[in-house]
Amino acid sequence: MSEPVRVEVTVLGERLSIQTTESSEYLRSLAAHVEERATALGAGTRSLTSVLLLTALDLADELFRLRDERTRVDGDVRARLGALVTELGRASERT
């Protein structure tokens, strides 16, 4: 694991100094993504706080939906594996 470094990023004119073990390129790409989403969501909104809250809610919604989808997929895979194990058990009993 690499040593933490300080990375400077700017989002919507706000400068942040973040200590991280991630690469500076990765952190800057995150900042660019947040700024892009905030700009799209905050069109016509003058309050920076409101724009950032809308962005946080939008990103949280995306995260929750992806988690729900992953849970559904994981459950589907488990069910299919269970059915396969059952079929293999039946097949081995016949031989």
C-alpha positions as CSV (number, residue, x, y, z in Angstrom):
1,M,0.0,0.0,0.0
2,S,1.4,3.4,-0.9
3,E,1.9,6.2,1.5
4,P,-0.9,8.9,1.8
5,V,-0.3,12.0,-0.3
6,R,-2.1,15.3,-0.4
7,V,-4.1,16.0,-3.6
8,E,-5.7,19.3,-4.5
9,V,-9.0,19.2,-6.4
10,T,-11.5,21.9,-7.3
11,V,-15.3,21.3,-7.5
12,L,-17.6,24.2,-8.5
13,G,-14.9,26.7,-7.6
14,E,-14.3,25.1,-4.1
15,R,-10.7,24.0,-3.6
16,L,-10.2,20.9,-1.5
17,S,-7.0,19.4,-0.3
18,I,-7.5,15.6,0.3
19,Q,-5.1,13.2,1.9
20,T,-5.3,9.9,0.1
21,T,-3.6,6.7,-0.9
22,E,-5.4,6.8,-4.3
23,S,-3.7,8.2,-7.3
24,S,-4.1,11.9,-8.0
25,E,-5.5,11.1,-11.4
26,Y,-8.2,9.0,-9.9
27,L,-9.2,11.7,-7.3
28,R,-9.3,14.3,-10.0
29,S,-11.5,12.1,-12.2
30,L,-13.9,11.7,-9.2
31,A,-13.9,15.5,-8.7
32,A,-14.6,16.0,-12.4
33,H,-17.5,13.5,-12.3
34,V,-19.0,15.3,-9.3
35,E,-18.6,18.7,-10.9
36,E,-20.2,17.4,-14.2
37,R,-23.2,15.9,-12.3
38,A,-23.5,19.0,-10.1
39,T,-23.5,21.3,-13.1
40,A,-26.2,19.2,-14.8
41,L,-28.4,19.0,-11.8
42,G,-27.9,22.5,-10.5
43,A,-28.8,24.4,-13.7
44,G,-30.7,27.5,-12.5
45,T,-29.9,26.9,-8.8
46,R,-27.9,29.6,-7.2
47,S,-27.1,28.0,-3.9
48,L,-23.9,26.0,-3.9
49,T,-25.2,24.0,-0.9
50,S,-28.4,23.1,-2.7
51,V,-26.5,22.0,-5.8
52,L,-24.1,19.9,-3.8
53,L,-27.0,18.4,-1.8
54,L,-28.9,17.5,-5.0
55,T,-25.7,16.0,-6.4
56,A,-25.2,13.9,-3.2
57,L,-28.8,12.7,-3.3
58,D,-28.4,11.8,-7.0
59,L,-25.2,9.9,-6.4
60,A,-26.7,8.1,-3.3
61,D,-29.7,7.1,-5.4
62,E,-27.4,5.7,-8.1
63,L,-25.4,3.8,-5.4
64,F,-28.6,2.4,-3.8
65,R,-30.0,1.3,-7.1
66,L,-26.8,-0.5,-8.0
67,R,-26.7,-2.2,-4.6
68,D,-30.2,-3.4,-5.1
69,E,-29.4,-4.7,-8.6
70,R,-26.3,-6.5,-7.3
71,T,-28.4,-8.1,-4.5
72,R,-30.9,-9.3,-7.1
73,V,-28.2,-10.7,-9.3
74,D,-26.4,-12.3,-6.4
75,G,-29.7,-14.0,-5.3
76,D,-30.3,-15.2,-8.9
77,V,-26.9,-16.6,-9.1
78,R,-27.3,-18.4,-5.8
79,A,-30.6,-19.8,-6.8
80,R,-29.2,-21.1,-10.1
81,L,-26.2,-22.6,-8.3
82,G,-28.5,-24.3,-5.8
83,A,-30.6,-25.8,-8.6
84,L,-27.4,-27.0,-10.4
85,V,-26.2,-28.6,-7.2
86,T,-29.5,-30.3,-6.7
87,E,-29.5,-31.6,-10.3
88,L,-25.9,-32.8,-9.9
89,G,-26.9,-34.6,-6.7
90,R,-29.8,-36.3,-8.5
91,A,-27.5,-37.3,-11.4
92,S,-24.9,-38.8,-9.1
93,E,-27.5,-40.8,-7.3
94,R,-28.6,-42.4,-10.5
95,T,-25.1,-43.6,-11.4
